[in-house]
Amino acid sequence: MHRKGSKALGIALVGVLGAFGSVAFAHHTGHEIRTHEECNKLPNDNPNDNLRLECNNCINENDGKPKPVVHWHPDYEKGRRCRPDDGKP
């Protein structure tokens, strides 16, 4: 009986860790911005949340580097939109 419980616990633990790991490391939303041209296409109608300015400030970190080091997510909360670049679209 003890073995059945240990096996079930082990399977449950692997399932929980697998589910958590897939969510924790993936942040692709399909709206990543990596260029100033893409930033300038954003709406600029909310004076309290200037998306274009915030996006361009983030993308400025890539200037002069051989490949992007950050990208920007318009659909994340303010202050957490500039993210390290993982090379994925």
FIMARZA-767490 format. One record per atom (N, C-alpha, C): residue number from 1; residue in three letters; atom name; x, y, z. Coordinates in steps of 0.02 Angstrom, whole numbers, plus 50000, padded with zeros to 5 digits. Each point is the difference from the previous one (the first is absolute). Layout:
<rs>
<r n="NUM" res="ALA" atom="CA" c1="X" c2="Y" c3="Z"/>
...
</rs>
This chain:
<rs>
<r n="1" res="MET" atom="N" c1="50041" c2="49941" c3="50000"/>
<r n="1" res="MET" atom="CA" c1="49959" c2="50059" c3="50000"/>
<r n="1" res="MET" atom="C" c1="50044" c2="50063" c3="50000"/>
<r n="2" res="HIS" atom="N" c1="50054" c2="49998" c3="50036"/>
<r n="2" res="HIS" atom="CA" c1="50044" c2="50058" c3="50005"/>
<r n="2" res="HIS" atom="C" c1="50030" c2="50018" c3="49931"/>
<r n="3" res="ARG" atom="N" c1="50014" c2="49949" c3="49960"/>
<r n="3" res="ARG" atom="CA" c1="50029" c2="50011" c3="49934"/>
<r n="3" res="ARG" atom="C" c1="49951" c2="50035" c3="49953"/>
<r n="4" res="LYS" atom="N" c1="49937" c2="49983" c3="50004"/>
<r n="4" res="LYS" atom="CA" c1="49949" c2="50032" c3="49957"/>
<r n="4" res="LYS" atom="C" c1="49996" c2="50075" c3="50015"/>
<r n="5" res="GLY" atom="N" c1="50001" c2="50016" c3="50064"/>
<r n="5" res="GLY" atom="CA" c1="49996" c2="50070" c3="50021"/>
<r n="5" res="GLY" atom="C" c1="50061" c2="50039" c3="49976"/>
<r n="6" res="SER" atom="N" c1="50059" c2="49971" c3="50005"/>
<r n="6" res="SER" atom="CA" c1="50061" c2="50033" c3="49978"/>
<r n="6" res="SER" atom="C" c1="50001" c2="50011" c3="49925"/>
<r n="7" res="LYS" atom="N" c1="49976" c2="49950" c3="49964"/>
<r n="7" res="LYS" atom="CA" c1="49998" c2="50006" c3="49927"/>
<r n="7" res="LYS" atom="C" c1="49951" c2="50054" c3="49979"/>
<r n="8" res="ALA" atom="N" c1="49942" c2="50002" c3="50031"/>
<r n="8" res="ALA" atom="CA" c1="49949" c2="50051" c3="49983"/>
<r n="8" res="ALA" atom="C" c1="50026" c2="50070" c3="50017"/>
<r n="9" res="LEU" atom="N" c1="50034" c2="50006" c3="50056"/>
<r n="9" res="LEU" atom="CA" c1="50028" c2="50064" c3="50020"/>
<r n="9" res="LEU" atom="C" c1="50054" c2="50022" c3="49951"/>
<r n="10" res="GLY" atom="N" c1="50041" c2="49954" c3="49979"/>
<r n="10" res="GLY" atom="CA" c1="50052" c2="50016" c3="49952"/>
<r n="10" res="GLY" atom="C" c1="49972" c2="50023" c3="49933"/>
<r n="11" res="ILE" atom="N" c1="49948" c2="49966" c3="49977"/>
<r n="11" res="ILE" atom="CA" c1="49968" c2="50019" c3="49936"/>
<r n="11" res="ILE" atom="C" c1="49968" c2="50069" c3="50007"/>
<r n="12" res="ALA" atom="N" c1="49967" c2="50013" c3="50055"/>
<r n="12" res="ALA" atom="CA" c1="49969" c2="50065" c3="50011"/>
<r n="12" res="ALA" atom="C" c1="50053" c2="50055" c3="50003"/>
<r n="13" res="LEU" atom="N" c1="50055" c2="49987" c3="50033"/>
<r n="13" res="LEU" atom="CA" c1="50053" c2="50049" c3="50006"/>
<r n="13" res="LEU" atom="C" c1="50030" c2="50017" c3="49932"/>
<r n="14" res="VAL" atom="N" c1="50012" c2="49949" c3="49959"/>
<r n="14" res="VAL" atom="CA" c1="50027" c2="50011" c3="49933"/>
<r n="14" res="VAL" atom="C" c1="49951" c2="50041" c3="49958"/>
<r n="15" res="GLY" atom="N" c1="49936" c2="49985" c3="50007"/>
<r n="15" res="GLY" atom="CA" c1="49948" c2="50037" c3="49963"/>
<r n="15" res="GLY" atom="C" c1="49998" c2="50073" c3="50019"/>
<r n="16" res="VAL" atom="N" c1="50002" c2="50014" c3="50065"/>
<r n="16" res="VAL" atom="CA" c1="49998" c2="50069" c3="50024"/>
<r n="16" res="VAL" atom="C" c1="50062" c2="50038" c3="49978"/>
<r n="17" res="LEU" atom="N" c1="50058" c2="49970" c3="50008"/>
<r n="17" res="LEU" atom="CA" c1="50063" c2="50034" c3="49981"/>
<r n="17" res="LEU" atom="C" c1="50003" c2="50011" c3="49925"/>
<r n="18" res="GLY" atom="N" c1="49976" c2="49952" c3="49962"/>
<r n="18" res="GLY" atom="CA" c1="49999" c2="50008" c3="49927"/>
<r n="18" res="GLY" atom="C" c1="49955" c2="50056" c3="49978"/>
<r n="19" res="ALA" atom="N" c1="49941" c2="50004" c3="50030"/>
<r n="19" res="ALA" atom="CA" c1="49953" c2="50054" c3="49983"/>
<r n="19" res="ALA" atom="C" c1="50028" c2="50068" c3="50020"/>
<r n="20" res="PHE" atom="N" c1="50029" c2="50004" c3="50059"/>
<r n="20" res="PHE" atom="CA" c1="50028" c2="50064" c3="50024"/>
<r n="20" res="PHE" atom="C" c1="50059" c2="50021" c3="49956"/>
<r n="21" res="GLY" atom="N" c1="50043" c2="49955" c3="49983"/>
<r n="21" res="GLY" atom="CA" c1="50058" c2="50015" c3="49960"/>
<r n="21" res="GLY" atom="C" c1="49982" c2="50027" c3="49931"/>
<r n="22" res="SER" atom="N" c1="49949" c2="49972" c3="49970"/>
<r n="22" res="SER" atom="CA" c1="49981" c2="50022" c3="49933"/>
<r n="22" res="SER" atom="C" c1="49971" c2="50071" c3="50002"/>
<r n="23" res="VAL" atom="N" c1="49968" c2="50019" c3="50055"/>
<r n="23" res="VAL" atom="CA" c1="49973" c2="50067" c3="50006"/>
<r n="23" res="VAL" atom="C" c1="50054" c2="50050" c3="50021"/>
<r n="24" res="ALA" atom="N" c1="50044" c2="49979" c3="50043"/>
<r n="24" res="ALA" atom="CA" c1="50051" c2="50046" c3="50027"/>
<r n="24" res="ALA" atom="C" c1="50050" c2="50022" c3="49948"/>
<r n="25" res="PHE" atom="N" c1="50017" c2="49958" c3="49952"/>
<r n="25" res="PHE" atom="CA" c1="50052" c2="50018" c3="49952"/>
<r n="25" res="PHE" atom="C" c1="49974" c2="50026" c3="49934"/>
<r n="26" res="ALA" atom="N" c1="49935" c2="49997" c3="49988"/>
<r n="26" res="ALA" atom="CA" c1="49971" c2="50023" c3="49937"/>
<r n="26" res="ALA" atom="C" c1="49964" c2="50066" c3="50011"/>
<r n="27" res="HIS" atom="N" c1="50017" c2="50050" c3="49959"/>
<r n="27" res="HIS" atom="CA" c1="49962" c2="50062" c3="50005"/>
<r n="27" res="HIS" atom="C" c1="49982" c2="50027" c3="49932"/>
<r n="28" res="HIS" atom="N" c1="50001" c2="49959" c3="49949"/>
<r n="28" res="HIS" atom="CA" c1="49982" c2="50021" c3="49933"/>
<r n="28" res="HIS" atom="C" c1="49926" c2="50017" c3="49998"/>
<r n="29" res="THR" atom="N" c1="49984" c2="50060" c3="49977"/>
<r n="29" res="THR" atom="CA" c1="49930" c2="50021" c3="49994"/>
<r n="29" res="THR" atom="C" c1="49982" c2="50016" c3="49928"/>
<r n="30" res="GLY" atom="N" c1="50048" c2="50001" c3="49956"/>
<r n="30" res="GLY" atom="CA" c1="49987" c2="50017" c3="49931"/>
<r n="30" res="GLY" atom="C" c1="50001" c2="50075" c3="49987"/>
<r n="31" res="HIS" atom="N" c1="50013" c2="50040" c3="50051"/>
<r n="31" res="HIS" atom="CA" c1="50000" c2="50072" c3="49992"/>
<r n="31" res="HIS" atom="C" c1="50068" c2="50031" c3="50017"/>
<r n="32" res="GLU" atom="N" c1="50053" c2="49962" c3="49996"/>
<r n="32" res="GLU" atom="CA" c1="50065" c2="50026" c3="50017"/>
<r n="32" res="GLU" atom="C" c1="50022" c2="50052" c3="49949"/>
<r n="33" res="ILE" atom="N" c1="50032" c2="50053" c3="50024"/>
<r n="33" res="ILE" atom="CA" c1="50025" c2="50053" c3="49956"/>
<r n="33" res="ILE" atom="C" c1="50076" c2="50004" c3="50009"/>
<r n="34" res="ARG" atom="N" c1="50036" c2="50002" c3="49943"/>
<r n="34" res="ARG" atom="CA" c1="50073" c2="50001" c3="50002"/>
<r n="34" res="ARG" atom="C" c1="50031" c2="50058" c3="49962"/>
<r n="35" res="THR" atom="N" c1="49960" c2="50041" c3="49966"/>
<r n="35" res="THR" atom="CA" c1="50028" c2="50055" c3="49960"/>
<r n="35" res="THR" atom="C" c1="49964" c2="50065" c3="50015"/>
<r n="36" res="HIS" atom="N" c1="50035" c2="50055" c3="49986"/>
<r n="36" res="HIS" atom="CA" c1="49970" c2="50067" c3="50010"/>
<r n="36" res="HIS" atom="C" c1="49941" c2="50009" c3="49952"/>
<r n="37" res="GLU" atom="N" c1="50004" c2="49972" c3="49940"/>
<r n="37" res="GLU" atom="CA" c1="49945" c2="50005" c3="49951"/>
<r n="37" res="GLU" atom="C" c1="49936" c2="49969" c3="50029"/>
<r n="38" res="GLU" atom="N" c1="50007" c2="49943" c3="50033"/>
<r n="38" res="GLU" atom="CA" c1="49942" c2="49968" c3="50030"/>
<r n="38" res="GLU" atom="C" c1="49973" c2="50041" c3="50059"/>
<r n="39" res="CYS" atom="N" c1="50045" c2="50030" c3="50039"/>
<r n="39" res="CYS" atom="CA" c1="49979" c2="50044" c3="50055"/>
<r n="39" res="CYS" atom="C" c1="49959" c2="50058" c3="49975"/>
<r n="40" res="ASN" atom="N" c1="50020" c2="50029" c3="49944"/>
<r n="40" res="ASN" atom="CA" c1="49967" c2="50060" c3="49974"/>
<r n="40" res="ASN" atom="C" c1="49931" c2="49985" c3="49971"/>
<r n="41" res="LYS" atom="N" c1="49983" c2="49937" c3="49992"/>
<r n="41" res="LYS" atom="CA" c1="49933" c2="49981" c3="49976"/>
<r n="41" res="LYS" atom="C" c1="49950" c2="49996" c3="50058"/>
<r n="42" res="LEU" atom="N" c1="50025" c2="50003" c3="50062"/>
<r n="42" res="LEU" atom="CA" c1="49955" c2="49994" c3="50058"/>
<r n="42" res="LEU" atom="C" c1="49956" c2="50062" c3="50007"/>
<r n="43" res="PRO" atom="N" c1="49940" c2="49992" c3="50028"/>
<r n="43" res="PRO" atom="CA" c1="49958" c2="50058" c3="50012"/>
<r n="43" res="PRO" atom="C" c1="50032" c2="50046" c3="50052"/>
<r n="44" res="ASN" atom="N" c1="49987" c2="50064" c3="49993"/>
<r n="44" res="ASN" atom="CA" c1="50030" c2="50049" c3="50045"/>
<r n="44" res="ASN" atom="C" c1="49946" c2="50047" c3="50027"/>
<r n="45" res="ASP" atom="N" c1="49943" c2="49971" c3="50021"/>
<r n="45" res="ASP" atom="CA" c1="49942" c2="50041" c3="50018"/>
<r n="45" res="ASP" atom="C" c1="49988" c2="50004" c3="50075"/>
<r n="46" res="ASN" atom="N" c1="50041" c2="49968" c3="50041"/>
<r n="46" res="ASN" atom="CA" c1="49991" c2="50003" c3="50072"/>
<r n="46" res="ASN" atom="C" c1="50059" c2="50038" c3="50031"/>
<r n="47" res="PRO" atom="N" c1="49989" c2="50061" c3="50023"/>
<r n="47" res="PRO" atom="CA" c1="50056" c2="50040" c3="50027"/>
<r n="47" res="PRO" atom="C" c1="50030" c2="49971" c3="50064"/>
<r n="48" res="ASN" atom="N" c1="49963" c2="49957" c3="50035"/>
<r n="48" res="ASN" atom="CA" c1="50025" c2="49970" c3="50062"/>
<r n="48" res="ASN" atom="C" c1="50042" c2="49937" c3="49987"/>
<r n="49" res="ASP" atom="N" c1="49998" c2="49974" c3="49939"/>
<r n="49" res="ASP" atom="CA" c1="50035" c2="49939" c3="49983"/>
<r n="49" res="ASP" atom="C" c1="50026" c2="50006" c3="49929"/>
<r n="50" res="ASN" atom="N" c1="50056" c2="50034" c3="49990"/>
<r n="50" res="ASN" atom="CA" c1="50027" c2="50012" c3="49934"/>
<r n="50" res="ASN" atom="C" c1="50036" c2="49937" c3="49976"/>
<r n="51" res="LEU" atom="N" c1="49963" c2="49958" c3="49964"/>
<r n="51" res="LEU" atom="CA" c1="50027" c2="49936" c3="49977"/>
<r n="51" res="LEU" atom="C" c1="50059" c2="50009" c3="49953"/>
<r n="52" res="ARG" atom="N" c1="49995" c2="50047" c3="49954"/>
<r n="52" res="ARG" atom="CA" c1="50056" c2="50010" c3="49952"/>
<r n="52" res="ARG" atom="C" c1="50064" c2="50018" c3="50036"/>
<r n="53" res="LEU" atom="N" c1="49996" c2="50047" c3="50047"/>
<r n="53" res="LEU" atom="CA" c1="50060" c2="50022" c3="50035"/>
<r n="53" res="LEU" atom="C" c1="50030" c2="49943" c3="50041"/>
<r n="54" res="GLU" atom="N" c1="49957" c2="49965" c3="50037"/>
<r n="54" res="GLU" atom="CA" c1="50025" c2="49944" c3="50041"/>
<r n="54" res="GLU" atom="C" c1="50031" c2="49946" c3="49957"/>
<r n="55" res="CYS" atom="N" c1="49968" c2="49984" c3="49943"/>
<r n="55" res="CYS" atom="CA" c1="50026" c2="49949" c3="49955"/>
<r n="55" res="CYS" atom="C" c1="50068" c2="50022" c3="49971"/>
<r n="56" res="ASN" atom="N" c1="50003" c2="50061" c3="49975"/>
<r n="56" res="ASN" atom="CA" c1="50063" c2="50024" c3="49971"/>
<r n="56" res="ASN" atom="C" c1="50056" c2="50003" c3="50051"/>
<r n="57" res="ASN" atom="N" c1="49985" c2="50019" c3="50062"/>
<r n="57" res="ASN" atom="CA" c1="50051" c2="50000" c3="50053"/>
<r n="57" res="ASN" atom="C" c1="50026" c2="49929" c3="50013"/>
<r n="58" res="CYS" atom="N" c1="49956" c2="49952" c3="49997"/>
<r n="58" res="CYS" atom="CA" c1="50021" c2="49929" c3="50009"/>
<r n="58" res="CYS" atom="C" c1="50044" c2="49979" c3="49942"/>
<r n="59" res="ILE" atom="N" c1="49977" c2="50011" c3="49940"/>
<r n="59" res="ILE" atom="CA" c1="50036" c2="49978" c3="49940"/>
<r n="59" res="ILE" atom="C" c1="50067" c2="50035" c3="49993"/>
<r n="60" res="ASN" atom="N" c1="50007" c2="50059" c3="50029"/>
<r n="60" res="ASN" atom="CA" c1="50064" c2="50036" c3="49999"/>
<r n="60" res="ASN" atom="C" c1="50057" c2="49958" c3="50029"/>
<r n="61" res="GLU" atom="N" c1="49984" c2="49954" c3="50046"/>
<r n="61" res="GLU" atom="CA" c1="50051" c2="49957" c3="50030"/>
<r n="61" res="GLU" atom="C" c1="50033" c2="49955" c3="49948"/>
<r n="62" res="ASN" atom="N" c1="49966" c2="49989" c3="49943"/>
<r n="62" res="ASN" atom="CA" c1="50027" c2="49957" c3="49947"/>
<r n="62" res="ASN" atom="C" c1="50047" c2="50037" c3="49953"/>
<r n="63" res="ASP" atom="N" c1="49997" c2="50067" c3="50000"/>
<r n="63" res="ASP" atom="CA" c1="50038" c2="50039" c3="49952"/>
<r n="63" res="ASP" atom="C" c1="50075" c2="49986" c3="50006"/>
<r n="64" res="GLY" atom="N" c1="50031" c2="49985" c3="49942"/>
<r n="64" res="GLY" atom="CA" c1="50072" c2="49988" c3="49997"/>
<r n="64" res="GLY" atom="C" c1="50020" c2="49929" c3="50018"/>
<r n="65" res="LYS" atom="N" c1="49953" c2="49958" c3="50017"/>
<r n="65" res="LYS" atom="CA" c1="50016" c2="49930" c3="50018"/>
<r n="65" res="LYS" atom="C" c1="49987" c2="49956" c3="49938"/>
<r n="66" res="PRO" atom="N" c1="50039" c2="49947" c3="49992"/>
<r n="66" res="PRO" atom="CA" c1="49992" c2="49957" c3="49940"/>
<r n="66" res="PRO" atom="C" c1="49932" c2="49965" c3="49997"/>
<r n="67" res="LYS" atom="N" c1="49970" c2="49986" c3="50057"/>
<r n="67" res="LYS" atom="CA" c1="49933" c2="49970" c3="50000"/>
<r n="67" res="LYS" atom="C" c1="49961" c2="50028" c3="50060"/>
<r n="68" res="PRO" atom="N" c1="49933" c2="49999" c3="49997"/>
<r n="68" res="PRO" atom="CA" c1="49960" c2="50030" c3="50053"/>
<r n="68" res="PRO" atom="C" c1="50014" c2="49968" c3="50068"/>
<r n="69" res="VAL" atom="N" c1="50003" c2="50040" c3="50052"/>
<r n="69" res="VAL" atom="CA" c1="50007" c2="49975" c3="50068"/>
<r n="69" res="VAL" atom="C" c1="49935" c2="50006" c3="50038"/>
<r n="70" res="VAL" atom="N" c1="49954" c2="50043" c3="49975"/>
<r n="70" res="VAL" atom="CA" c1="49934" c2="50007" c3="50031"/>
<r n="70" res="VAL" atom="C" c1="49947" c2="50005" c3="49946"/>
<r n="71" res="HIS" atom="N" c1="49938" c2="49987" c3="50019"/>
<r n="71" res="HIS" atom="CA" c1="49943" c2="50015" c3="49958"/>
<r n="71" res="HIS" atom="C" c1="49944" c2="50026" c3="50045"/>
<r n="72" res="TRP" atom="N" c1="49946" c2="50024" c3="49970"/>
<r n="72" res="TRP" atom="CA" c1="49949" c2="50035" c3="50038"/>
<r n="72" res="TRP" atom="C" c1="49932" c2="49969" c3="49988"/>
<r n="73" res="HIS" atom="N" c1="49961" c2="49993" c3="50054"/>
<r n="73" res="HIS" atom="CA" c1="49933" c2="49971" c3="49998"/>
<r n="73" res="HIS" atom="C" c1="49947" c2="50053" c3="50016"/>
<r n="74" res="PRO" atom="N" c1="49960" c2="50022" c3="49952"/>
<r n="74" res="PRO" atom="CA" c1="49950" c2="50050" c3="50014"/>
<r n="74" res="PRO" atom="C" c1="49943" c2="49975" c3="50044"/>
<r n="75" res="ASP" atom="N" c1="49991" c2="49934" c3="50003"/>
<r n="75" res="ASP" atom="CA" c1="49944" c2="49973" c3="50038"/>
<r n="75" res="ASP" atom="C" c1="50019" c2="49979" c3="50071"/>
<r n="76" res="TYR" atom="N" c1="50060" c2="50016" c3="50022"/>
<r n="76" res="TYR" atom="CA" c1="50019" c2="49989" c3="50070"/>
<r n="76" res="TYR" atom="C" c1="49987" c2="50064" c3="50039"/>
<r n="77" res="GLU" atom="N" c1="49999" c2="49995" c3="50066"/>
<r n="77" res="GLU" atom="CA" c1="49988" c2="50059" c3="50042"/>
<r n="77" res="GLU" atom="C" c1="50059" c2="50049" c3="49996"/>
<r n="78" res="LYS" atom="N" c1="49984" c2="50064" c3="50008"/>
<r n="78" res="LYS" atom="CA" c1="50051" c2="50052" c3="49996"/>
<r n="78" res="LYS" atom="C" c1="50057" c2="49986" c3="50050"/>
<r n="79" res="GLY" atom="N" c1="50061" c2="50009" c3="49978"/>
<r n="79" res="GLY" atom="CA" c1="50058" c2="49987" c3="50042"/>
<r n="79" res="GLY" atom="C" c1="50028" c2="49930" c3="49993"/>
<r n="80" res="ARG" atom="N" c1="49963" c2="49955" c3="49967"/>
<r n="80" res="ARG" atom="CA" c1="50022" c2="49931" c3="49990"/>
<r n="80" res="ARG" atom="C" c1="49998" c2="49980" c3="49926"/>
<r n="81" res="ARG" atom="N" c1="49997" c2="50051" c3="49957"/>
<r n="81" res="ARG" atom="CA" c1="49992" c2="49986" c3="49929"/>
<r n="81" res="ARG" atom="C" c1="50066" c2="49987" c3="49964"/>
<r n="82" res="CYS" atom="N" c1="50055" c2="50029" c3="50024"/>
<r n="82" res="CYS" atom="CA" c1="50065" c2="49991" c3="49969"/>
<r n="82" res="CYS" atom="C" c1="50030" c2="49935" c3="50028"/>
<r n="83" res="ARG" atom="N" c1="50010" c2="49951" c3="49956"/>
<r n="83" res="ARG" atom="CA" c1="50021" c2="49933" c3="50022"/>
<r n="83" res="ARG" atom="C" c1="50064" c2="49978" c3="49965"/>
<r n="84" res="PRO" atom="N" c1="50040" c2="49958" c3="50033"/>
<r n="84" res="PRO" atom="CA" c1="50059" c2="49973" c3="49965"/>
<r n="84" res="PRO" atom="C" c1="49979" c2="49962" c3="49938"/>
<r n="85" res="ASP" atom="N" c1="50039" c2="50007" c3="49947"/>
<r n="85" res="ASP" atom="CA" c1="49984" c2="49967" c3="49936"/>
<r n="85" res="ASP" atom="C" c1="50023" c2="49928" c3="50001"/>
<r n="86" res="ASP" atom="N" c1="49954" c2="49955" c3="49981"/>
<r n="86" res="ASP" atom="CA" c1="50017" c2="49929" c3="49998"/>
<r n="86" res="ASP" atom="C" c1="50009" c2="49975" c3="49929"/>
<r n="87" res="GLY" atom="N" c1="49999" c2="50046" c3="49951"/>
<r n="87" res="GLY" atom="CA" c1="50011" c2="49981" c3="49931"/>
<r n="87" res="GLY" atom="C" c1="49940" c2="49970" c3="49966"/>
<r n="88" res="LYS" atom="N" c1="49944" c2="49994" c3="50036"/>
<r n="88" res="LYS" atom="CA" c1="49939" c2="49971" c3="49970"/>
<r n="88" res="LYS" atom="C" c1="49953" c2="50056" c3="49979"/>
<r n="89" res="PRO" atom="N" c1="49959" c2="49986" c3="49950"/>
<r n="89" res="PRO" atom="CA" c1="49953" c2="50052" c3="49977"/>
<r n="89" res="PRO" atom="C" c1="49948" c2="50017" c3="50053"/>
</rs>
